[in-house]
Amino acid sequence: MRHPLRKLAYPTLLQDPMHIVLAEDEEHLGYMVKFKLTKAGYSVSWKRDGLAAWEAIEKEHPDLAIL
């Protein structure tokens, strides 16, 4: 049985995907997290340093930032 809130956590094709800014300087971790989030239906901007992430947050106004 699926969790009742699962449909809220994952976007559907009828919705705009939630946009996430990901700040991760380690290549393998950033790639893995971006891959998993994208596969789950989220739009992800991966930034490799804090300054670039901060600039992306100000410019893109994401739904979530993972630092």
Order of alpha helices (4+ residues) and beta strands (2+ residues): alpha-beta-alpha-beta-alpha-beta
